[in-house]
Amino acid sequence: MIRPFSFSDLDSLLQIEGQSFPKSPYDWTTFLNLHDLYPKTFLVYVDTNQNQTKEALWGYIIFTLDGHIISIAVHPQHRREGIGTRLLQRATKTPYLQKVWAEVRRSNQGAQAFYSQMGFQMTGWVKNYYGNEDALIFQWSPDPQEF
């Protein structure tokens, strides 16, 4: 199930963040600031399995209302289960977006393949976006007939 982020999600979110982005993870202050800035588009994917006493958080996405994906991550043990796909589809189905885009490390082949499979195209790059590594820009635009 996808739902808005709540403060009780923070510990699980930080674990996923550290495992997903060991070179440059966001800290709790960054996540709280992002929640303040984007409360409607800071979403988490939780498993509400009946065998569990509480929800298990397996992924998240944060994007702006103009379509910039700030961050998306899925717990390493739950990748390739469609969680990232569902989160990204939620962003692409946001009404009135003209495009959705994200920066991806040039070395992150997995993320590049993921965005390509989701219908995104590489449209450019930013030199040294990640300090000493370039970012590739992946962008998706809705079918004009959807408007």
N, C-alpha and C positions, 0 to 999 in steps of 0.2 A: 504494500500500500504506500502511496506517495502522499505526504502531508507536509504542512509547513514546519519548519524548524522550531523547536522550543528549547529553552535553556537547559532542560534536563537531558538533552541530547549531546551536550557539549563534550563530556568525557569520551563517549563512543566516537564522536566526530574527530576528536583530536587523535585517537588511536588510528583511525582510518587515514587521516591526513599524514601522520608520521610514516606510516607504512607505504603510502602511495607516492609521497613526494619527499623522500629522505634528503634531497639536496636543498630544498627550500620550503619546508612545511609552514603553513600559517599557524600562528599561536592563538590562544583563547581570546586575546584582545582583538585580533584581526577579525575573528569570527563574530564577536559581539558587535564590532563596528559594521561589518557587512550585514548583519541582521538589522541593525538600525537603518542602514541605507536601503536595503532591499527586502523588507519583511514579506512581501508577497511572492517573491521569486527566489527565496532561500528555502529549498525543499529537501526533504529527506525521504529515503526509501526504508521502510521498516517491515520486518517480518512479524506477523501476528499469529504465528503458529500456535495452535491450541495447546501444545505440550509445554509451552513456556508460560511463566507467570507474568512476564512483561515483554514489551516489544524489543526486538533486536534490530539495531540500526545497521544496515549493510551498505548504504551509499548516500550521496548527497549531490545536489547541483545548486549553484548560485549563478543567476544571470540578471542582467539589467533589463529594464522594460524596453530598451531599444535593441535587445538581442545579443549583447556581448556576454558570452559565457566566461564568468570570472573563474570558476573552478567546478570540476566534476570529478568525483572519485567513488570507487567501489572497493569494499573490503577485499583484499587479495584472495581470500578463501571463497569468495562468492562471485568472482569474475566469470564471465562467459555463461552467466545464468539469465541474461536479459535485463539485468537491473540498470546498467548504464544506458541501454537502449530505451527503456521506459522513461528514465529521467530525461534523456535528451529529446525524446519525442514530446514530453510535456512542454519543454521549452519551444520546440518548433510548432506546437499547436497553440501557442499563445496568440490570441487575436491581434490582428493588425501589424504584426511584425513584418518588416520589409526584408529582413535577413537575420540570420543567426550566425555568429562567428566566434572563433576561439583561437588563441595562440597555443602552439604546440612546440615543444623542444624539437630541434632538428634531429636529435638522437632518439627520440621517443617513437620508435617504429610502431609499437602497439597502438598508441593513440592515433597516429596517422592512419593506420589501417581501419581503426574503429570509425573515425570521422568519414573516411572514404566510403566505407560500407553503409553509412547512414545517409549518403547522398551529398556530403559536403565536398567541395572542391578546394584545392590549394589555390589561393588567389594572390599570394605574395609572401613576403618575409620581412622580418625586422632584425637588423644586425645587432648582435649582443643584447638582445632583449632580456635574456637570463644572465646578465653579467658577462660571462665569457662564452655564451652559446646563443646562436641565433634562434628566433622563433619563426615557425611557418604559420601563416594565417590560413585557416580552413573556414570556408563560408558556405552556408546553405541559404537558398532563397525559395520561398513558397511558389507553387504553381500560380501564375497570375489568375487562373480561373477560380482559385479559392477565395478571392476577394469579392 
